[in-house]
Amino acid sequence: MAVITVAGTGLALAGRDGECLTTTFRRAGLAMREACRRGGCGVCRVHVISGEVMLERTVCEQALPEEDRAQGITLACRAVPLGDVTIAVPPDGKFRCIAPLLTTMALAR
């Protein structure tokens, strides 16, 4: 089980094995801007500050060019942590709480 820390928020979430970042967020009552949920649009871009993620499925080259990958950018809808990670969600990612009870429960663990 990986711990996903969201920089600048004070949040540390428990991710499940094989679970992508956006699924972990939704399970914890959190959301960010996303559109296709399949790696084709690039709307859910985040920066991996520390740790590693794996893109389990193919993503569109236009949505995540190799130059961006080399700088630690990934797509939250496809990125599966390989261990503990710290990520930064850009301001236009609109990271927010959508279910306060779920968020409180997730943070209590």
Backbone torsions as a table, in degrees:
resi	resn	phi	psi	omega
1	MET	NA	127.4	-178.7
2	ALA	-95.3	150.3	172.4
3	VAL	-102.6	124.1	179.5
4	ILE	-104.7	114.3	178.3
5	THR	-101.3	130.3	179.4
6	VAL	-102.2	107.9	-175.7
7	ALA	-55.4	138.7	176.1
8	GLY	80.6	1.6	-178.0
9	THR	-117.0	-20.5	-174.4
10	GLY	79.0	7.4	-178.9
11	LEU	-92.7	133.9	172.2
12	ALA	-130.9	115.9	-173.6
13	LEU	-112.4	144.4	176.7
14	ALA	-86.7	115.8	176.8
15	GLY	-93.2	150.3	177.0
16	ARG	-91.4	154.8	178.9
17	ASP	-57.6	130.9	177.8
18	GLY	77.8	6.1	-176.2
19	GLU	-95.5	132.3	178.7
20	CYS	-75.6	164.8	-176.0
21	LEU	-59.4	-45.2	-177.3
22	THR	-65.5	-32.3	176.9
23	THR	-67.5	-41.4	176.0
24	THR	-60.6	-43.6	179.1
25	PHE	-59.9	-50.5	-177.6
26	ARG	-61.2	-40.7	179.0
27	ARG	-62.8	-28.2	179.5
28	ALA	-94.2	12.1	177.8
29	GLY	75.1	23.0	-178.7
30	LEU	-116.9	159.0	178.1
31	ALA	-147.5	160.2	172.3
32	MET	-141.0	168.6	179.3
33	ARG	-62.7	128.6	175.8
34	GLU	-153.2	162.2	-177.7
35	ALA	-133.5	-75.4	-171.4
36	CYS	-79.5	-26.7	-178.9
37	ARG	62.0	24.2	-179.9
38	ARG	-142.2	14.6	176.0
39	GLY	81.5	21.3	-177.0
40	GLY	-107.5	-15.9	-172.9
41	CYS	-111.3	-28.3	179.9
42	GLY	82.0	7.8	-178.3
43	VAL	-68.1	-32.2	-173.8
44	CYS	-93.0	33.4	-178.4
45	ARG	-66.2	135.6	174.3
46	VAL	-135.2	162.2	178.8
47	HIS	-106.8	125.4	176.4
48	VAL	-85.6	111.5	-178.0
49	ILE	-81.7	-43.8	176.9
50	SER	-147.0	154.8	-176.5
51	GLY	90.4	-177.7	-178.3
52	GLU	-130.6	146.9	172.9
53	VAL	-126.0	157.5	177.8
54	MET	-120.7	136.8	173.4
55	LEU	-90.8	99.1	-175.4
56	GLU	-63.2	-33.0	-177.8
57	ARG	-121.2	161.9	-179.8
58	THR	-63.1	140.1	173.4
59	VAL	-120.5	154.6	-179.2
60	CYS	-66.5	130.8	-179.9
61	GLU	-59.4	-34.9	178.6
62	GLN	-70.5	-30.1	179.2
63	ALA	-76.1	-30.7	-179.2
64	LEU	-145.7	81.6	-179.9
65	PRO	-63.2	156.6	-178.7
66	GLU	-56.8	-36.6	179.4
67	GLU	-61.5	-39.4	178.6
68	ASP	-69.0	-41.5	177.6
69	ARG	-58.5	-40.5	-179.6
70	ALA	-65.1	-23.7	179.0
71	GLN	-92.8	5.4	177.3
72	GLY	90.9	10.9	177.6
73	ILE	-83.9	140.6	176.7
74	THR	-145.2	173.6	178.0
75	LEU	-103.8	120.8	-176.3
76	ALA	-62.1	-27.3	-178.7
77	CYS	-72.8	-16.0	-178.6
78	ARG	-122.1	-13.3	-174.7
79	ALA	-79.3	120.7	177.2
80	VAL	-110.2	119.0	-179.6
81	PRO	-62.4	140.4	176.1
82	LEU	-95.5	1.5	-179.2
83	GLY	173.7	-162.1	178.3
84	ASP	-63.6	136.5	179.2
85	VAL	-135.4	152.7	170.0
86	THR	-119.4	128.7	-178.7
87	ILE	-124.8	158.4	172.7
88	ALA	-120.8	128.9	176.1
89	VAL	-97.4	125.7	-179.8
90	PRO	-63.4	155.4	-179.6
91	PRO	-53.9	-35.4	179.7
92	ASP	-76.9	-1.8	176.6
93	GLY	-76.3	-12.3	175.6
94	LYS	50.7	47.7	177.6
95	PHE	-65.8	127.2	-173.9
96	ARG	-156.8	163.0	175.7
97	CYS	-88.9	129.2	178.4
98	ILE	-116.0	-13.9	179.4
99	ALA	-144.3	86.8	-174.7
100	PRO	-54.2	-36.9	179.6
101	LEU	-63.5	-45.0	178.0
102	LEU	-62.7	-39.6	179.3
103	THR	-64.3	-44.6	178.4
104	THR	-60.5	-43.3	178.9
105	MET	-65.3	-41.2	-179.3
106	ALA	-64.9	-38.3	-178.1
107	LEU	-77.7	-20.7	179.8
108	ALA	-75.9	-15.3	-176.7
109	ARG	-75.4	NA	NA
